[in-house]
């Protein structure tokens, strides 16, 4: 409303001085025309001797014309200045609305200080603007003769007033540009910080998802491994040994300790030295007639091997063949049980069995080709460089009614594949020749 009222005052004032402004402009045009010939007249006065007396009056005329020319220049300057101010009024009004809008100002002492400085610059601009407009309106409603005289003496200095307005505009433009540049730099820095934080969060989420997927895979693999071990188990040979001991007379130490003092046993349990014949002792075969105590002797040796320090001793896997039980008298049961105990002691070797188990399931362990599948798995385990030294013990090999020859072939093959296994076997004399 105030802007509209001021604009109306300016328009009415300009209409009021329209006639006087035309007269002043006409006088200024005449003065400009005469002064345009000043150089030519000055040249004539300097070169023609008898024209010298006219030089002083001509100088007075020129000074008078300059004075008469000033009101016209002042009027032109005022009209140009007020036109500039009026044309920029919309910009002045929008300046406060956008530049100093609290919603556009970033919180923080740094930007609040810059905002305070900008407010001061805007106030200076408004002072210069209002002063120029007020002087213009006052000039329009003043006696035009007095205005003419003031213009002759340059008392109003319209160019200087317009320069104050222009300088105030330029200062605000520069300060605002600097402010927005600093604000933009700060916003970009914050944006980069947020982006880095988001990247970190996304990275953490990605890592969490990877960990979750990995844990799910591990859980799934653990489930498959547990299922594989459970189906691989035929019987726990430790429980079998305890049952056999319970069903027979108590094992006397002297009944088996004698063998521990033999050269053959010493060579068998020595993993560094060779036997008397210069060859490694990797097979200890106990043979004898039925009911001569071979099984109890095997139990005594197995217990002795089991009592060695765990950190130094090789592993031990054993099985007791029992001809009266079809479940425990076939080569597949022997091999499955030996592998089951081996995996309890060296779990890393299960990878050789797991892939086949994933493909075939429990049928891998029970179908008619189970022994050959297990034979292949066992060979692969023996070739694994992670395999630790191992004793394998099989009691009553002669009571293995199904696949005994295949089992003996497996034992023979294993001794050629690795130096890390030794076999402890018991066999009845009645079946020795046929085997």
C-alpha positions in Angstrom: 0.0 0.0 0.0 2.8 2.4 0.9 4.6 1.5 -2.3 1.5 2.3 -4.3 1.0 5.6 -2.6 4.6 6.7 -3.2 4.3 5.7 -6.8 1.1 7.9 -7.2 2.9 10.9 -5.6 5.8 10.5 -8.0 3.5 10.3 -11.0 1.5 13.3 -10.0 4.6 15.3 -9.2 6.0 14.5 -12.7 2.8 15.6 -14.3 3.0 18.8 -12.3 6.5 19.7 -13.5 5.9 18.4 -17.1 5.7 21.9 -18.6 8.6 23.3 -16.5 10.7 20.3 -17.4 10.1 20.9 -21.1 11.2 24.5 -20.8 14.2 23.6 -18.8 15.1 20.9 -21.3 14.7 23.4 -24.2 17.1 25.9 -22.5 19.5 23.1 -22.0 19.3 22.1 -25.6 20.0 25.6 -26.8 22.9 25.9 -24.4 24.3 22.5 -25.6 24.0 23.7 -29.2 25.9 26.9 -28.6 28.5 25.2 -26.4 29.0 22.6 -29.2 30.6 25.5 -31.2 32.9 26.6 -28.3 36.0 24.9 -29.7 35.6 26.5 -33.1 35.0 30.0 -31.6 38.0 29.6 -29.3 40.2 28.8 -32.2 39.1 31.9 -34.1 39.7 34.1 -31.1 43.2 32.7 -30.7 44.2 33.1 -34.4 42.6 36.5 -35.4 44.4 39.4 -33.6 41.6 42.0 -34.0 39.1 39.5 -32.4 41.0 39.4 -29.1 38.8 42.1 -27.3 35.8 39.7 -27.7 37.5 36.9 -25.9 36.6 38.0 -22.4 32.9 38.5 -23.2 32.8 35.1 -24.9 34.3 33.5 -21.8 31.5 35.1 -19.7 28.9 33.8 -22.1 30.3 30.3 -21.9 30.2 30.3 -18.1 26.6 31.5 -18.2 25.6 28.8 -20.7 27.2 26.2 -18.5 25.1 27.4 -15.6 22.0 27.5 -17.7 22.8 24.0 -18.9 22.9 22.6 -15.3 19.1 22.7 -14.6 18.5 20.7 -17.7 21.1 18.1 -16.8 19.6 17.9 -13.2 16.1 17.4 -14.6 17.3 14.6 -16.9 19.3 13.0 -14.1 16.3 13.1 -11.7 13.9 11.7 -14.3 16.3 8.9 -15.2 17.0 8.1 -11.6 13.3 8.0 -10.5 12.5 5.9 -13.5 15.3 3.4 -12.4 14.0 3.4 -8.8 10.4 2.8 -9.9 11.3 0.0 -12.3 13.3 -1.7 -9.4 10.6 -1.3 -6.8 9.3 -4.9 -7.3 12.8 -6.1 -6.9 13.3 -4.1 -3.7 10.1 -5.5 -2.2 10.9 -9.1 -3.1 14.4 -8.6 -1.6 13.2 -8.6 2.0 10.7 -11.4 1.3 13.2 -13.9 -0.1 16.6 -12.8 1.1 15.7 -12.3 4.8 13.0 -15.1 5.0 13.7 -17.0 8.2 12.7 -20.2 6.6 15.5 -19.8 4.1 18.2 -19.2 6.7 20.3 -22.0 7.9 20.4 -22.4 11.7 23.7 -21.6 13.3 25.7 -18.7 14.7 27.8 -18.3 11.5 24.8 -17.7 9.2 22.9 -15.7 11.8 25.8 -13.2 11.9 25.8 -13.0 8.1 22.0 -12.5 8.2 22.4 -9.6 10.6 24.9 -7.9 8.3 22.5 -8.4 5.3 19.7 -6.8 7.3 21.9 -3.8 7.9 22.7 -3.5 4.2 19.0 -3.7 3.3 18.2 -0.9 5.7 20.9 1.3 4.1 19.4 0.6 0.7 15.9 1.5 1.9 17.3 4.7 3.4 18.9 5.7 0.1 15.8 4.7 -1.8 13.4 6.7 0.4 15.7 9.7 0.5 15.8 9.8 -3.3 12.1 9.4 -3.6 11.3 12.0 -0.9 13.7 14.6 -2.5 12.2 13.9 -5.9 8.6 14.4 -4.6 9.6 17.5 -2.7 11.3 18.9 -5.8 8.1 18.2 -7.9 5.9 20.2 -5.5 8.4 23.0 -4.9 8.3 26.4 -6.8 9.8 25.5 -10.2 11.7 28.8 -10.4 13.5 27.8 -7.1 14.0 24.3 -8.6 15.6 25.9 -11.6 18.0 28.0 -9.5 18.9 24.9 -7.4 19.6 23.0 -10.6 21.9 25.8 -11.7 23.9 25.5 -8.5 23.9 21.6 -8.4 22.3 21.7 -4.9 20.2 18.6 -5.3 22.9 16.3 -6.8 20.5 13.8 -8.4 23.4 11.8 -9.9 24.9 11.4 -6.4 21.6 10.3 -4.9 21.1 7.7 -7.7 24.7 6.5 -7.2 24.0 5.9 -3.5 21.0 3.8 -4.4 23.1 1.9 -7.1 26.0 1.4 -4.7 23.6 0.0 -2.0 22.1 -2.4 -4.6 25.6 -3.6 -5.6 26.7 -4.1 -2.0 23.6 -6.2 -1.3 24.1 -8.2 -4.5 27.8 -8.9 -3.6 27.0 -9.8 0.1 24.0 -11.9 -0.9 26.1 -13.7 -3.5 28.8 -14.4 -0.9 26.2 -15.5 1.6 24.5 -17.9 -0.8 27.9 -19.2 -2.0 28.8 -19.9 1.6 25.4 -21.4 2.4 25.6 -23.6 -0.8 29.1 -24.8 0.3 27.8 -25.6 3.7 24.7 -27.4 2.3 27.0 -29.4 0.0 29.2 -30.3 2.9 26.2 -31.4 4.9 24.9 -33.3 1.9 28.2 -35.0 1.5 28.2 -35.8 5.3 24.7 -37.2 5.0 25.6 -39.2 1.9 28.7 -40.6 3.7 26.6 -41.5 6.7 23.9 -43.0 4.5 26.6 -44.9 2.6 28.0 -46.2 5.9 24.5 -47.2 7.0 23.8 -48.9 3.7 27.2 -50.6 4.0 26.3 -51.8 7.5 22.9 -53.0 6.2 24.6 -54.7 3.3 27.1 -56.3 5.7 24.3 -57.3 8.0 22.4 -58.9 5.1 25.6 -60.7 4.0 26.2 -61.8 7.6 22.5 -62.9 7.8 22.7 -64.8 4.5 26.1 -66.3 5.6 24.6 -67.3 8.9 21.7 -68.9 7.2 24.0 -70.8 4.9 26.1 -71.9 7.8 22.9 -73.0 9.7 21.7 -74.8 6.6 25.1 -76.4 6.1 25.2 -77.3 9.8 21.8 -78.9 9.4 22.9 -80.9 6.4 26.1 -81.9 8.1 24.3 -83.0 11.2 21.8 -84.9 9.1 24.6 -86.5 7.1 26.5 -87.7 10.3 23.3 -89.0 11.8 22.5 -91.1 8.8 26.1 -92.2 8.4 26.2 -93.7 11.9 25.6 -97.4 12.1 26.5 -98.0 15.7 28.7 -96.2 18.3 31.8 -98.6 18.5 32.5 -97.2 22.0 29.2 -98.6 23.2 29.8 -101.8 21.3 33.1 -102.3 23.1 31.5 -101.7 26.5 28.7 -104.2 25.7 31.2 -106.8 24.6 33.3 -106.3 27.7 30.1 -106.7 29.9 29.2 -109.9 28.1 32.6 -111.5 28.7 34.8 -112.0 31.6 36.6 -108.9 33.0 39.6 -107.8 31.0 42.8 -108.5 33.0 45.8 -106.2 32.4 48.2 -109.1 32.0 46.0 -110.6 29.3 47.0 -107.9 26.9 50.0 -105.9 28.3 52.4 -108.5 27.1 51.8 -107.4 23.5 52.7 -103.8 24.4 56.3 -105.0 25.0 56.8 -106.8 21.7 59.0 -105.2 18.9 56.1 -105.5 16.5 53.9 -103.3 18.7 56.7 -100.8 19.3 57.3 -100.5 15.6 53.6 -100.2 14.9 53.2 -97.3 17.3 56.4 -95.5 16.3 55.5 -93.1 13.5 59.1 -91.9 12.9 61.2 -95.1 12.8 61.0 -98.0 10.4 60.8 -101.7 11.4 63.7 -104.1 11.6 63.5 -104.9 7.9 63.8 -101.2 7.0 60.1 -100.8 6.0 57.5 -98.8 7.9 55.4 -100.9 10.3 51.9 -99.8 9.2 49.9 -103.0 9.7 49.6 -105.0 12.9 47.6 -108.3 12.3 46.5 -110.3 15.2 45.5 -113.9 14.2 44.5 -117.0 16.1 41.9 -119.7 16.6 38.4 -119.0 17.7 37.9 -118.2 21.4 41.5 -117.5 22.1 40.9 -114.0 23.3 41.6 -112.0 20.2 38.7 -109.6 20.8 39.8 -108.9 24.4 43.3 -108.3 23.2 42.0 -105.9 20.6 40.0 -104.1 23.3 43.1 -103.8 25.5 45.2 -102.4 22.6 42.4 -99.9 21.7 42.2 -98.7 25.2 46.0 -98.3 25.3 46.0 -96.3 22.1 43.1 -94.1 23.4 45.0 -93.2 26.6 47.8 -91.4 24.8 47.9 -87.6 25.2 45.4 -86.1 22.8 47.7 -83.4 21.6 50.3 -85.8 20.4 48.5 -89.1 19.7 47.1 -90.0 16.3 43.3 -90.4 16.1 41.7 -93.8 16.5 38.6 -95.2 14.7 37.6 -98.8 15.3 34.8 -101.3 14.6 33.9 -104.8 16.0 32.5 -107.2 13.3 29.9 -109.6 14.7 28.9 -112.5 12.6 25.7 -113.1 14.7 24.3 -109.6 13.7 23.8 -109.0 10.0 23.8 -105.2 10.6 27.4 -105.5 11.9 28.8 -108.1 9.6 29.1 -106.4 6.2 31.8 -104.2 4.7 29.5 -101.2 4.2 28.7 -101.1 7.9 32.4 -101.3 8.8 33.4 -98.5 6.4 30.5 -96.2 7.4 31.3 -96.6 11.1 35.1 -96.0 10.5 34.3 -92.8 8.5 31.7 -91.7 11.2 34.3 -91.8 13.9 37.0 -90.2 11.7 34.6 -87.2 11.0 34.0 -86.8 14.8 37.7 -86.3 15.2 38.5 -84.5 12.0 35.2 -82.6 11.0 36.9 -80.7 8.1 37.0 -83.9 6.1 33.2 -84.0 5.8 33.3 -81.9 2.7 34.3 -85.0 0.8 31.1 -86.7 1.7 28.7 -83.7 1.9 28.4 -82.9 -1.8 27.5 -86.5 -2.7 25.1 -86.6 0.3 23.4 -83.4 -1.0 22.9 -85.0 -4.4 21.7 -88.4 -3.2 20.5 -88.0 0.4 20.4 -91.0 2.8 20.2 -93.4 -0.2 23.9 -92.8 -0.7 24.6 -94.8 2.5 22.1 -97.6 2.1 21.6 -98.6 -1.6 23.4 -101.6 -3.2 26.3 -99.4 -4.3 26.8 -97.8 -0.9 30.1 -99.5 -0.2 31.6 -98.2 -3.5 30.4 -94.7 -2.9 31.9 -94.8 0.6 35.1 -96.3 -0.8 35.4 -93.3 -3.2 34.7 -90.8 -0.3 37.3 -92.6 1.9 40.0 -92.4 -0.8 39.3 -88.7 -1.2 39.6 -88.1 2.5 43.0 -90.0 2.6 44.3 -87.7 -0.1 43.3 -84.5 1.7 46.5 -82.7 3.0 44.5 -81.7 6.1 44.2 -85.4 7.2 46.0 -86.0 10.5 47.6 -89.3 11.5 45.0 -92.0 12.2 44.8 -95.6 13.5 42.0 -97.8 12.0 41.2 -101.0 14.0 38.8 -103.7 12.8 38.2 -106.7 15.1 37.1 -110.1 13.7 37.5 -109.3 10.1 36.8 -113.0 9.4 33.2 -112.4 10.6 32.6 -109.8 7.9 30.3 -112.1 5.9 29.4 -109.6 3.1 32.1 -107.8 1.1 35.1 -109.0 3.1 37.4 -109.1 0.1 36.3 -105.5 -0.9 37.2 -104.4 2.6 40.6 -106.0 2.5 41.2 -104.3 -0.9 40.2 -101.0 0.7 42.8 -101.5 3.5 45.5 -102.4 0.9 44.6 -99.4 -1.2 44.7 -97.0 1.8 48.3 -98.0 2.6 49.4 -96.9 -0.9 47.6 -93.6 -0.8 49.0 -92.0 2.3 51.6 -92.5 5.1 49.2 -91.1 7.7 47.2 -94.2 8.4 47.9 -97.5 10.1 45.7 -100.6 10.5 45.2 -102.9 13.5 43.3 -106.1 12.4 42.3 -109.3 14.0 41.5 -112.4 11.9 40.7 -116.1 12.7 43.1 -118.8 11.4 40.1 -120.7 9.9 39.5 -118.0 7.4 43.1 -116.8 6.8 43.9 -119.1 3.9 40.7 -118.4 2.0 41.0 -114.7 2.5 
